[in-house]
Amino acid sequence: VCASGIFLWQYNLVPFFVNAQVNKAQRLVLQKNCGDGMALMEKTLKSHSMLDSYVRLEYVDFAKTCADFYPQNELSYKKRGLDVISEAIKIQPSYTRYWIFMGATADDLAAQEKDATVKTNLIAAAEGYLKKASELAPQHLEIIMEQARLALTKGDYALAEQYARRCMALNSNPNGCYFYLG
């Protein structure tokens, strides 16, 4: 009886309550109440359950939505998103989407960075994240396009062209690839 009670609590009730909190936070964010929505998500991150990875992915999606609503806070959302996805990677290290997000966000931060040393470190981190993503999914077009975008941030236009051409060779509808080729 005790074991079944623990099972019901841990694998039914806790995930139910966590998901309810995520849904409530989503409603707040979609109503442009990002302060309360993100605060609720911060609280929900501390509730550990079998949904930990899902909660972190939703956090980042909500942060992207809030960054669209409030562009002045975009930098803080991206930095926090890196921290949250770093935690998610520990839970699911083979989930390619996390590595793509880490690479793209580090690239975004590098593009905005004024300090050359910090920018170089962010570019190196982005390269590492995208390399890991590429190891997990070598033919994934989004990874190749992010690598092209990172090459542009570095100022390596020949490398960006190589990635764009590789993207076009793999894709029957290469519109996004042409953007980076241009």
Backbone hydrogen bonds, N-H to C=O, Kabsch-Sander energy under -0.5 kcal/mol:
donor,donor_aa,acceptor,acceptor_aa,energy
5,G,1,V,-2.0
6,I,2,C,-2.2
7,F,3,A,-2.5
8,L,4,S,-2.7
9,W,5,G,-2.3
10,Q,6,I,-3.0
11,Y,7,F,-2.7
12,N,8,L,-1.3
13,L,8,L,-2.3
14,V,9,W,-2.8
16,F,12,N,-1.4
17,F,13,L,-2.6
18,V,14,V,-2.6
19,N,15,P,-2.8
20,A,16,F,-2.0
21,Q,17,F,-1.9
22,V,18,V,-2.2
23,N,19,N,-2.5
24,K,20,A,-2.1
25,A,21,Q,-2.6
26,Q,22,V,-2.4
27,R,23,N,-2.1
28,L,24,K,-2.1
29,V,25,A,-2.6
30,L,26,Q,-2.7
31,Q,27,R,-1.2
32,K,29,V,-2.0
33,N,28,L,-2.8
34,C,32,K,-0.8
37,G,33,N,-2.3
38,M,34,C,-2.9
39,A,35,G,-1.7
40,L,36,D,-2.3
41,M,37,G,-1.9
42,E,38,M,-2.4
43,K,39,A,-2.0
44,T,40,L,-2.3
45,L,41,M,-2.3
46,K,42,E,-0.7
46,K,43,K,-0.8
47,S,44,T,-1.3
48,H,46,K,-0.9
52,D,49,S,-1.3
55,V,51,L,-2.8
56,R,52,D,-1.8
57,L,53,S,-2.1
58,E,54,Y,-2.5
59,Y,55,V,-2.2
60,V,56,R,-1.9
61,D,57,L,-2.0
62,F,58,E,-2.8
63,A,59,Y,-2.4
64,K,60,V,-2.2
65,T,61,D,-2.0
66,C,62,F,-2.7
67,A,63,A,-2.3
68,D,64,K,-1.7
69,F,65,T,-1.9
70,Y,66,C,-3.3
73,N,70,Y,-2.2
74,E,71,P,-1.5
77,Y,73,N,-2.2
78,K,74,E,-2.5
79,K,75,L,-2.4
80,R,76,S,-2.3
81,G,77,Y,-2.4
82,L,78,K,-2.1
83,D,79,K,-1.5
84,V,80,R,-2.5
85,I,81,G,-2.7
86,S,82,L,-1.9
87,E,83,D,-1.4
88,A,84,V,-1.8
89,I,85,I,-2.4
90,K,86,S,-1.0
91,I,87,E,-0.9
92,Q,88,A,-2.8
95,Y,92,Q,-1.5
96,T,94,S,-0.9
98,Y,95,Y,-1.1
99,W,95,Y,-1.0
100,I,96,T,-2.3
101,F,97,R,-2.5
102,M,98,Y,-2.6
103,G,99,W,-2.4
104,A,100,I,-3.0
105,T,101,F,-2.8
106,A,102,M,-2.4
107,D,103,G,-2.1
108,D,104,A,-2.4
109,L,105,T,-2.6
110,A,106,A,-2.3
111,A,107,D,-2.5
112,Q,108,D,-1.1
113,E,109,L,-0.9
113,E,110,A,-0.6
119,K,115,D,-2.6
120,T,116,A,-2.5
121,N,117,T,-2.2
122,L,118,V,-2.5
123,I,119,K,-2.4
124,A,120,T,-2.3
125,A,121,N,-2.3
126,A,122,L,-2.7
127,E,123,I,-2.5
128,G,124,A,-2.0
129,Y,125,A,-2.5
130,L,126,A,-2.7
131,K,127,E,-2.1
132,K,128,G,-2.2
133,A,129,Y,-2.3
134,S,130,L,-2.4
135,E,131,K,-2.0
136,L,132,K,-1.8
137,A,133,A,-2.3
140,H,137,A,-1.7
141,L,139,Q,-0.5
143,I,140,H,-0.6
144,I,140,H,-1.6
145,M,141,L,-2.7
146,E,142,E,-2.2
147,Q,143,I,-2.4
148,A,144,I,-2.0
149,R,145,M,-2.3
150,L,146,E,-2.6
151,A,147,Q,-2.1
152,L,148,A,-1.8
153,T,149,R,-2.0
154,K,150,L,-2.2
155,G,151,A,-0.9
156,D,151,A,-2.4
157,Y,155,G,-1.2
160,A,156,D,-1.9
161,E,157,Y,-2.1
162,Q,158,A,-2.0
163,Y,159,L,-2.4
164,A,160,A,-2.4
165,R,161,E,-2.6
166,R,162,Q,-2.3
167,C,163,Y,-2.6
168,M,164,A,-2.3
169,A,165,R,-2.1
170,L,166,R,-1.4
171,N,167,C,-1.1
175,N,173,N,-0.7
178,Y,174,P,-2.1
179,F,175,N,-1.3
180,Y,176,G,-1.2
181,L,177,C,-1.8
182,G,178,Y,-2.4
